[in-house]
Amino acid sequence: MDGATVGIAGPGLIGGSIALRARELGYATVGWDVDAANLARALERNAIAEAAPSLGALAARSDVLVLAAPLDATMGLVRELAGLTYRAELVLDVASVKLPVVRAAAGLARFVATHPIAGSERSGVEAARAGLFAAKVWAYDPSAEPAAVERARGFIIELGATPFPVDAAEHDLIVALTSHLPQLVSVALGAQLAAPLEREAVRALSGTGLASMLRLGASAWPIWRAILSANAQPVAQEVRRLAGILMGVAEALEAGMPEVLQRDFEMAAAAVARLEANAAARVRVEPAMEQRHER
């Protein structure tokens, strides 16, 4: 679509990365944010070419409208958008929990709930990059309007990702295990280490393995507060399952039976191998660099 405009409500890490890739593809980009300083940073980074003064102004100019705010703010944007007139052929969000968004957006025209399985422990438009979604999976709700779903799939492919259909409720159960639990494991380990790391000897004996385990611990609490609140029960269930495994480890060690842990090590190695094979085998759908997907 010649001269098409991508509007970004909340040009942070994800929204900024979408905007940078969209600019590479020849889209015009416009952004809006409740935080004027963040909007200014997005302009400085050339993630967006222009700033809109309000969500309504952004919606009026956008052919593709991306709601890229944190989850709680996204819910507010969906409600506000329901009372606005907009021309966008596609409206999508990128929040990490889907069921509350799908419920809030019921009846919202041309809306598709989505979630790119990509990100960073860093936040803000300063961490954004055009290649963030390359060869990544991008989940979407297949129950949305068929025409909007097809447009969403095309846009996701353009951004370099592989679209993956998944029911919103199932999505939230899965990411409780694959995303939210790892985040809490890293946070818990960091909390356990906070006081001991005051000692020079502890810091000296901390290697790259520990650093890799703690990487997610640098994630911003304000973003995760809303995610964990919205997906609390599935996440709590996964935390309890992990706690049970760890209690079994402690009991085996205290009983002088470390060989009991062999099965856990074998299952862990198999899980690692399966994820590595999955990543290697994933077919990347290359976005067209010259000719954009028809929407």
C-alpha positions in Angstrom: 0.0 0.0 0.0 1.8 3.1 -1.3 2.1 5.9 1.2 0.8 3.8 4.1 1.3 5.0 7.7 2.1 2.9 10.7 1.0 4.6 13.9 2.7 3.5 17.2 1.0 4.2 20.5 3.9 3.8 23.0 7.2 3.7 21.0 9.3 1.8 23.6 11.3 -1.4 23.0 8.7 -3.2 21.0 6.9 -0.3 19.5 10.1 1.4 18.6 11.4 -1.8 17.0 8.3 -2.1 14.9 8.6 1.5 13.9 12.3 1.1 12.9 11.5 -1.9 10.8 8.5 -0.2 9.3 10.7 2.7 8.2 13.1 0.3 6.6 10.1 -1.1 4.6 9.1 2.4 3.4 6.2 3.1 5.7 5.6 6.5 7.1 5.7 6.3 10.9 3.9 8.4 13.5 4.0 8.0 17.2 2.1 9.1 20.3 2.8 8.5 24.0 1.4 9.8 27.2 5.1 10.4 28.2 6.3 13.4 26.2 9.9 12.6 27.1 9.6 9.1 25.7 8.0 10.5 22.5 10.9 12.9 22.1 13.4 10.1 22.5 11.6 8.1 19.8 11.9 11.1 17.5 15.6 11.5 18.3 16.2 7.8 17.5 14.4 8.2 14.2 12.0 5.4 15.2 9.2 7.7 14.3 9.2 10.6 11.8 6.4 12.5 13.4 4.6 12.9 16.7 0.8 13.0 17.1 -0.7 15.1 19.9 -3.2 12.5 21.0 -4.4 8.9 20.5 -7.3 10.2 18.5 -5.0 12.2 16.2 -2.8 9.1 15.8 -5.7 6.9 15.0 -7.0 9.3 12.4 -3.7 9.1 10.5 -2.8 5.4 10.8 -3.4 2.7 8.2 -1.9 0.2 10.7 -2.2 1.2 14.4 0.0 -0.6 16.9 -0.9 -0.4 20.6 2.6 -1.0 22.1 2.1 0.2 25.7 2.5 -1.9 28.8 -0.5 -4.2 29.5 -2.4 -2.0 31.9 -2.0 1.0 29.6 -3.0 -1.1 26.6 -6.3 -1.9 28.3 -6.9 1.8 28.7 -6.0 2.4 25.1 -8.4 -0.3 23.8 -11.2 1.3 25.8 -10.4 4.8 24.5 -10.1 3.6 21.0 -13.6 2.1 21.1 -15.0 5.6 21.4 -12.9 7.0 18.5 -13.3 7.0 14.7 -10.3 5.6 13.0 -9.3 4.7 9.5 -6.8 1.9 10.2 -7.3 -1.3 8.3 -5.5 -3.1 11.1 -5.3 -2.4 14.8 -3.1 -4.7 16.9 -1.6 -4.8 20.4 1.6 -6.5 21.5 0.9 -7.1 25.2 2.4 -10.2 27.0 -1.0 -11.4 28.3 -3.8 -11.9 25.8 -7.1 -13.0 27.4 -7.8 -9.6 29.2 -7.0 -7.7 26.0 -9.2 -9.9 23.9 -12.1 -9.5 26.4 -11.6 -5.7 26.6 -11.4 -5.4 22.8 -14.6 -7.4 22.0 -16.4 -5.6 19.2 -13.4 -3.3 18.4 -13.3 -3.2 14.6 -10.3 -4.7 12.7 -8.5 -5.5 16.0 -6.2 -8.5 16.4 -4.5 -9.4 19.7 -0.9 -10.4 19.1 2.3 -11.0 21.1 5.8 -11.1 19.5 8.0 -13.7 21.3 10.9 -11.3 21.3 12.2 -8.7 23.6 15.0 -7.8 26.0 15.6 -7.3 29.7 16.2 -3.7 28.6 13.3 -1.3 28.1 12.6 1.9 26.3 13.1 3.1 22.7 16.9 3.3 23.3 16.9 -0.6 23.2 14.8 -0.8 20.1 16.2 -2.3 16.9 14.8 -3.0 13.5 15.9 -6.6 13.5 14.4 -7.5 16.9 11.7 -9.8 15.3 13.9 -11.5 12.7 13.2 -15.3 12.7 11.1 -14.9 15.9 7.6 -16.3 16.5 4.8 -13.8 16.7 1.6 -15.1 18.3 -1.8 -13.9 17.2 -5.5 -14.6 18.1 -7.1 -16.4 15.2 -10.6 -15.7 16.4 -10.5 -12.1 15.2 -12.1 -10.8 12.0 -10.8 -12.9 9.1 -9.8 -9.9 7.0 -7.9 -8.3 10.0 -6.2 -11.6 10.8 -4.9 -11.9 7.2 -3.6 -8.3 7.4 -2.0 -9.0 10.7 -0.3 -12.1 9.4 1.0 -10.1 6.4 2.3 -7.3 8.7 4.0 -9.8 11.0 5.8 -11.4 8.1 6.9 -8.0 6.8 8.5 -7.4 10.2 10.6 -10.6 9.8 8.7 -12.8 12.2 6.7 -16.0 11.8 3.0 -15.7 12.6 1.7 -18.4 15.0 -2.1 -18.8 15.8 -3.0 -19.5 19.3 -6.2 -19.1 21.4 -5.8 -16.3 24.0 -6.5 -18.5 27.0 -4.1 -21.1 25.9 -1.4 -18.5 25.1 -1.6 -17.2 28.7 -1.3 -20.7 30.2 1.8 -21.4 28.0 3.6 -18.1 28.6 3.1 -18.6 32.3 5.6 -21.4 32.0 7.8 -20.3 29.1 8.1 -16.6 29.9 6.7 -15.5 33.3 8.2 -18.4 35.3 11.7 -17.8 34.0 11.4 -14.1 34.8 10.5 -14.9 38.4 13.2 -17.5 38.7 15.8 -14.9 37.7 14.3 -12.4 40.1 14.2 -14.9 43.0 17.8 -15.9 42.4 18.8 -12.2 42.3 17.0 -11.5 45.5 18.8 -14.4 47.2 22.1 -13.1 46.0 21.5 -9.4 46.7 23.0 -9.4 50.2 25.8 -12.0 49.6 27.1 -10.0 46.6 28.1 -7.2 49.1 31.1 -9.5 49.8 34.1 -9.2 47.4 34.7 -12.9 47.6 31.2 -13.7 46.4 31.5 -11.3 43.5 34.9 -12.8 42.6 33.5 -16.3 42.5 30.5 -15.3 40.4 30.9 -16.4 36.7 29.1 -16.2 33.4 26.7 -18.9 34.3 25.3 -16.9 37.2 25.2 -13.8 35.0 23.2 -15.6 32.3 20.7 -16.8 35.0 20.3 -13.3 36.4 19.9 -11.5 33.0 16.1 -11.3 33.2 16.4 -9.9 36.8 17.2 -6.5 35.2 13.7 -6.3 33.8 11.6 -3.3 34.8 9.1 -4.0 37.7 6.4 -1.6 36.5 6.0 -3.6 33.3 5.9 -6.9 35.1 3.6 -5.8 37.9 0.7 -5.7 35.4 1.7 -8.9 33.6 1.9 -10.9 36.8 -1.3 -9.5 38.2 -3.2 -10.3 35.0 -1.8 -13.9 34.7 -1.5 -14.5 38.5 -3.1 -17.9 38.8 -1.3 -19.7 35.9 2.0 -18.2 37.0 1.4 -19.2 40.7 0.7 -22.8 39.6 4.0 -23.0 37.7 5.9 -21.5 40.6 4.5 -24.2 42.9 5.4 -26.9 40.4 9.0 -25.6 40.3 9.1 -25.3 44.1 8.1 -28.9 44.3 11.0 -29.9 42.0 13.5 -27.8 44.1 12.2 -29.3 47.3 12.8 -32.8 45.8 16.4 -31.7 45.0 17.0 -30.5 48.5 15.6 -33.7 50.0 17.8 -35.9 47.7 20.9 -34.0 48.6 20.1 -34.1 52.4 19.6 -37.8 52.1 23.0 -38.3 50.5 21.4 -39.5 47.3 22.5 -37.1 44.6 22.2 -39.9 42.0 18.4 -39.4 42.2 19.0 -36.1 40.4 20.3 -37.9 37.3 16.8 -38.1 35.8 16.3 -34.3 36.3 19.6 -33.6 34.5 18.6 -35.9 31.7 15.2 -34.3 31.3 16.8 -30.8 31.4 19.4 -31.8 28.7 16.6 -33.2 26.5 14.6 -29.9 26.9 17.6 -27.8 25.9 18.2 -30.0 22.9 14.6 -29.8 21.8 14.5 -26.0 22.0 17.8 -25.8 20.1 16.5 -28.1 17.4 13.3 -26.1 17.2 15.2 -22.8 16.8 17.4 -24.4 14.1 14.5 -25.9 12.2 12.2 -22.8 12.3 11.5 -21.6 8.8 11.9 -17.9 8.6 9.6 -16.1 6.2 11.7 -13.3 4.7 9.8 -10.0 4.5 9.8 -8.5 1.1 12.2 -5.6 1.1 11.0 -3.9 -2.1 7.3 -5.0 -2.4 5.2 -4.9 0.7 2.6 -7.5 1.4 -0.8 -6.5 0.2 -3.1 -5.6 3.0 
